[in-house]
Amino acid sequence: MAISTFKRKEIKFILDEEQFHRLNSVLVQYMNYDEFCVDGKEYGIYNVYYDTPDNFLIRESLEKPYYKEKIRLRSYYSPAKDDDGVYLELKKKIGGIVTKRRISLTLGQANAFLLEGQLPVLKGGSKAYIQNQVLSELVAFLKNYPVVPKQYISYQRSAYFGKDDSSFRLTFDRAITQRRFDVGLDKPNYGVQILPPGQYLMEVKIGASMPMWLSEQLAELGIYKTSFSKYGRAFRSFVTQTH
């Protein structure tokens, strides 16, 4: 069972087609594609967000509290099979700083854990302590919040990391697709798009300050910071349609 931990700021921007292509032409000077962008091609990400039956987690998040948290299951396959690897992620935001803790499971293990309370069997080794620590955090979270699968969100992503600082990441997401039925990673990828065609969500993920070259490019291209949550946007759409 693999594990990853992240702690960073996440700054978001909405770009149109022209802004995307002009900025993209500059990125290659300072950044490399990440390992999933084979030959510079984008890749798919498929998520299921879990929430309480009354949608407490997303309703609380939309109030923009100092502290908030959410849980999601992520796959790079669609549709995913029971023996495909997925990531179960616990994401927290405290005063603008995002931390993410995740463990890798098979889809079958993840469903058994989330829906039936069956703890996955952890193998020994040097990472056993950290694995159990994250699993304990997940167990505590699920005791506090009796969650069920609530929201499916997928998108196509291009991702980069800094040539001089590999912790500096930048991603472009397009074709952000959502649905609140057939909510499972074992289902095909379809639904309603959140952003209009030709728009991109850019996320800048940094541990400290934004590089000067990027700040200058954003100012030159008229790209400004925005507040954007994929799950939040999808939930707002759901509320609008049902009232």
C-alpha positions as CSV (number, residue, x, y, z in Angstrom):
1,M,0.0,0.0,0.0
2,A,1.6,3.2,-1.1
3,I,1.2,6.5,0.7
4,S,1.7,10.2,-0.2
5,T,1.5,13.3,1.9
6,F,1.2,16.9,0.5
7,K,1.2,20.3,2.2
8,R,0.9,23.4,0.0
9,K,-1.0,26.4,-1.2
10,E,-3.3,26.0,-4.1
11,I,-4.1,29.1,-6.1
12,K,-6.8,28.8,-8.9
13,F,-7.4,30.7,-12.2
14,I,-9.8,30.4,-15.1
15,L,-8.3,30.7,-18.5
16,D,-9.7,31.0,-22.0
17,E,-8.3,29.3,-25.0
18,E,-6.0,32.1,-26.0
19,Q,-4.6,32.6,-22.5
20,F,-4.0,28.9,-22.2
21,H,-2.0,28.6,-25.4
22,R,0.0,31.7,-24.8
23,L,0.9,30.7,-21.2
24,N,1.5,27.1,-22.2
25,S,4.2,28.2,-24.7
26,V,6.1,29.8,-21.9
27,L,5.8,27.0,-19.3
28,V,8.2,24.7,-21.2
29,Q,11.1,27.1,-20.5
30,Y,10.6,26.6,-16.7
31,M,8.7,23.4,-16.2
32,N,8.6,19.7,-17.2
33,Y,5.5,17.6,-17.8
34,D,4.8,15.2,-15.0
35,E,5.1,11.4,-15.4
36,F,1.5,10.9,-16.4
37,C,1.7,13.3,-19.3
38,V,3.2,10.8,-21.7
39,D,4.7,12.6,-24.7
40,G,3.1,15.8,-23.4
41,K,-0.5,14.4,-23.7
42,E,-3.1,15.1,-21.1
43,Y,-4.6,12.3,-19.0
44,G,-8.0,11.5,-17.3
45,I,-8.7,11.8,-13.6
46,Y,-11.9,10.3,-12.2
47,N,-13.2,11.1,-8.7
48,V,-16.0,10.1,-6.3
49,Y,-16.6,12.6,-3.5
50,Y,-18.2,11.2,-0.3
51,D,-20.4,13.2,2.0
52,T,-23.0,12.8,4.6
53,P,-26.6,12.1,3.5
54,D,-27.5,15.8,4.2
55,N,-24.4,17.1,2.3
56,F,-22.9,18.6,5.5
57,L,-19.2,18.5,4.3
58,I,-19.8,20.5,1.1
59,R,-22.3,22.9,2.7
60,E,-19.8,23.6,5.4
61,S,-17.0,24.0,2.8
62,L,-19.0,26.6,0.8
63,E,-19.2,28.8,4.0
64,K,-15.4,29.2,3.6
65,P,-14.5,28.3,7.2
66,Y,-10.9,28.5,8.5
67,Y,-10.8,24.7,8.7
68,K,-12.5,22.3,6.3
69,E,-12.0,18.7,5.1
70,K,-13.3,16.3,2.5
71,I,-12.8,12.7,1.4
72,R,-12.6,11.4,-2.1
73,L,-11.7,8.3,-4.1
74,R,-9.6,8.8,-7.2
75,S,-8.8,6.6,-10.2
76,Y,-6.8,7.0,-13.4
77,Y,-9.0,4.4,-15.1
78,S,-12.5,4.6,-16.4
79,P,-14.4,2.6,-15.8
80,A,-12.3,1.0,-13.0
81,K,-12.4,-2.7,-12.1
82,D,-12.4,-4.1,-8.6
83,D,-8.7,-5.0,-8.8
84,D,-7.6,-1.7,-10.3
85,G,-5.6,0.7,-8.0
86,V,-7.3,3.8,-6.6
87,Y,-6.3,6.5,-4.1
88,L,-8.4,7.2,-1.0
89,E,-7.6,10.8,-0.1
90,L,-8.3,12.9,3.0
91,K,-7.9,16.6,2.1
92,K,-7.9,19.4,4.6
93,K,-7.5,23.1,4.3
94,I,-6.4,25.2,7.3
95,G,-6.1,28.9,6.9
96,G,-5.4,28.6,3.2
97,I,-2.8,25.8,3.5
98,V,-3.9,22.5,1.9
99,T,-2.7,19.1,3.3
100,K,-3.5,15.8,1.6
101,R,-3.0,12.4,2.9
102,R,-3.7,9.3,0.8
103,I,-3.4,5.6,0.6
104,S,-3.5,3.3,-2.4
105,L,-6.0,0.5,-2.4
106,T,-7.8,-1.6,-5.0
107,L,-11.3,-0.4,-5.9
108,G,-12.7,-3.5,-4.2
109,Q,-10.8,-2.8,-1.0
110,A,-11.8,0.9,-1.0
111,N,-15.5,0.1,-1.5
112,A,-15.4,-2.6,1.3
113,F,-13.8,0.0,3.6
114,L,-16.0,3.0,2.8
115,L,-19.3,1.2,2.4
116,E,-19.0,-1.8,4.7
117,G,-16.4,-0.7,7.2
118,Q,-14.0,-3.5,6.4
119,L,-10.4,-2.4,7.2
120,P,-7.9,-3.2,4.5
121,V,-5.0,-5.5,5.4
122,L,-1.8,-3.5,5.7
123,K,1.4,-5.2,4.8
124,G,4.5,-4.8,7.0
125,G,7.7,-3.0,6.0
126,S,9.3,0.3,6.6
127,K,6.2,2.3,5.8
128,A,3.8,0.3,8.1
129,Y,3.8,2.9,10.8
130,I,2.8,5.8,8.4
131,Q,0.3,3.6,6.6
132,N,-1.5,2.8,9.9
133,Q,-1.4,6.4,10.9
134,V,-3.2,7.5,7.8
135,L,-5.6,4.6,8.1
136,S,-6.4,5.7,11.7
137,E,-7.1,9.2,10.4
138,L,-9.5,7.9,7.8
139,V,-11.2,5.6,10.4
140,A,-11.6,8.6,12.7
141,F,-13.0,10.7,9.9
142,L,-15.6,8.1,9.0
143,K,-16.7,7.8,12.6
144,N,-17.4,11.5,12.7
145,Y,-19.0,11.6,9.3
146,P,-21.2,8.7,8.1
147,V,-20.5,9.3,4.4
148,V,-22.0,7.9,1.2
149,P,-20.9,8.4,-2.4
150,K,-22.4,11.7,-3.5
151,Q,-20.7,13.3,-6.4
152,Y,-18.8,12.1,-9.5
153,I,-16.3,14.5,-11.1
154,S,-13.8,13.8,-13.9
155,Y,-11.6,15.9,-16.0
156,Q,-8.7,15.9,-18.5
157,R,-5.4,17.2,-17.0
158,S,-2.1,18.5,-18.2
159,A,0.4,18.7,-15.3
160,Y,3.8,20.2,-14.9
161,F,6.5,20.5,-12.2
162,G,9.3,23.0,-11.9
163,K,12.7,22.3,-13.4
164,D,14.4,24.0,-10.5
165,D,11.9,23.1,-7.8
166,S,10.0,19.8,-8.3
167,S,7.6,20.7,-5.4
168,F,6.2,23.5,-7.5
169,R,3.4,22.1,-9.6
170,L,0.9,23.6,-12.1
171,T,-2.1,21.9,-13.6
172,F,-4.7,22.6,-16.3
173,D,-8.0,20.9,-16.1
174,R,-10.6,20.9,-18.9
175,A,-13.8,19.0,-19.7
176,I,-14.7,19.0,-16.0
177,T,-17.6,16.6,-15.9
178,Q,-20.1,16.0,-13.1
179,R,-23.1,13.9,-12.2
180,R,-25.0,13.0,-9.0
181,F,-26.3,9.6,-10.2
182,D,-24.4,6.4,-11.1
183,V,-21.9,7.7,-8.6
184,G,-19.1,5.1,-8.8
185,L,-15.7,4.6,-10.4
186,D,-16.9,1.4,-11.9
187,K,-19.3,3.4,-14.1
188,P,-18.4,4.9,-17.5
189,N,-17.3,8.6,-17.7
190,Y,-20.2,10.8,-18.6
191,G,-22.2,13.7,-17.3
192,V,-22.6,17.5,-17.6
193,Q,-19.6,19.8,-18.0
194,I,-19.1,22.4,-15.3
195,L,-17.0,24.9,-17.5
196,P,-17.9,26.0,-21.0
197,P,-15.9,24.5,-23.9
198,G,-12.6,26.4,-24.3
199,Q,-12.2,27.2,-20.7
200,Y,-9.5,25.8,-18.4
201,L,-9.1,25.6,-14.6
202,M,-5.4,26.3,-13.8
203,E,-4.1,25.4,-10.3
204,V,-0.8,26.6,-9.1
205,K,0.5,24.5,-6.2
206,I,3.3,25.9,-4.2
207,G,5.0,25.5,-0.9
208,A,6.1,29.2,-0.6
209,S,5.8,32.1,-3.0
210,M,4.9,32.0,-6.7
211,P,7.9,32.3,-9.0
212,M,8.4,35.8,-10.4
213,W,8.3,34.7,-14.0
214,L,4.9,33.2,-13.6
215,S,3.5,36.3,-11.7
216,E,4.8,38.4,-14.6
217,Q,3.1,36.2,-17.2
218,L,-0.2,36.2,-15.4
219,A,-0.2,40.0,-15.2
220,E,0.7,40.3,-18.9
221,L,-2.0,37.9,-20.0
222,G,-4.7,39.3,-17.7
223,I,-5.1,36.1,-15.7
224,Y,-6.4,36.7,-12.2
225,K,-6.9,34.6,-9.2
226,T,-10.3,33.2,-8.5
227,S,-12.2,31.0,-6.0
228,F,-13.2,27.7,-7.6
229,S,-14.2,24.3,-6.2
230,K,-15.1,21.5,-8.6
231,Y,-17.3,19.8,-6.0
232,G,-18.7,23.2,-4.8
233,R,-19.6,24.3,-8.3
234,A,-21.3,20.9,-9.0
235,F,-23.2,21.1,-5.8
236,R,-24.4,24.6,-6.4
237,S,-25.7,23.5,-9.8
238,F,-27.5,20.6,-8.2
239,V,-29.2,23.0,-5.6
240,T,-30.2,25.4,-8.3
241,Q,-31.8,22.6,-10.4
242,T,-33.7,21.2,-7.5
243,H,-35.2,24.4,-6.2
